[in-house]
Amino acid sequence: MDLDAFLKQSKETTAGFAGRVQSTKASISRIRSRKQVPSLALAVRISEATGGQVTERDLLRAQADGTA
């Protein structure tokens, strides 16, 4: 699952989620729209915060696909 789908499904705000993963609203917005690839450390925090619904692989795939 991608981060955008998770946040829509959970109805959690970008700002609230950013706080939970110790990031900024701007960074999470860019990651959510696949304009930025998170660091591995942030990808791990996102995966943990989503209970594994969004995996590190999901987040880093954009880099491998060349879409970020």
C-alpha positions as CSV (number, residue, x, y, z in Angstrom):
1,M,0.0,0.0,0.0
2,D,1.3,3.5,-0.7
3,L,1.4,6.2,1.9
4,D,-1.3,8.3,0.2
5,A,-3.8,5.3,0.3
6,F,-3.0,4.6,3.9
7,L,-3.6,8.2,5.0
8,K,-6.8,8.4,3.1
9,Q,-8.0,5.0,4.5
10,S,-7.0,5.9,8.1
11,K,-8.3,9.5,7.8
12,E,-5.2,10.7,9.5
13,T,-3.9,14.2,8.6
14,T,-0.6,14.7,7.0
15,A,0.5,16.9,9.9
16,G,-0.6,14.4,12.5
17,F,1.2,11.5,10.8
18,A,4.3,13.7,10.3
19,G,4.4,14.3,14.1
20,R,4.1,10.5,14.8
21,V,7.1,9.7,12.5
22,Q,9.2,12.7,13.6
23,S,9.1,14.4,10.2
24,T,7.6,17.5,8.8
25,K,4.3,18.0,7.1
26,A,6.1,19.2,4.0
27,S,8.3,16.0,3.8
28,I,5.4,13.7,4.3
29,S,3.4,15.6,1.6
30,R,6.2,15.1,-0.8
31,I,6.6,11.4,0.0
32,R,2.9,11.0,-0.2
33,S,2.8,12.4,-3.7
34,R,6.0,10.5,-4.7
35,K,8.0,13.6,-5.3
36,Q,10.5,12.6,-2.6
37,V,12.0,9.3,-1.5
38,P,12.4,9.0,2.3
39,S,15.6,8.1,4.0
40,L,15.8,4.5,5.1
41,A,15.4,5.6,8.7
42,L,12.2,7.5,7.9
43,A,10.9,4.7,5.8
44,V,11.4,2.3,8.8
45,R,9.5,4.8,11.1
46,I,6.7,5.1,8.5
47,S,6.4,1.3,8.2
48,E,6.3,1.0,12.0
49,A,3.7,3.8,12.4
50,T,1.4,2.1,9.8
51,G,1.7,-1.3,11.4
52,G,3.5,-2.6,8.3
53,Q,0.7,-1.6,5.9
54,V,3.1,0.7,4.2
55,T,6.5,-1.1,3.9
56,E,9.9,0.2,3.4
57,R,9.8,-1.5,0.0
58,D,6.6,0.4,-1.0
59,L,8.3,3.7,0.0
60,L,11.6,3.0,-1.7
61,R,10.1,1.6,-4.9
62,A,9.7,5.1,-6.3
63,Q,13.5,5.4,-6.3
64,A,14.0,2.1,-8.0
65,D,11.3,2.9,-10.6
66,G,12.8,6.3,-11.2
67,T,9.5,8.1,-10.3
68,A,11.0,10.2,-7.5
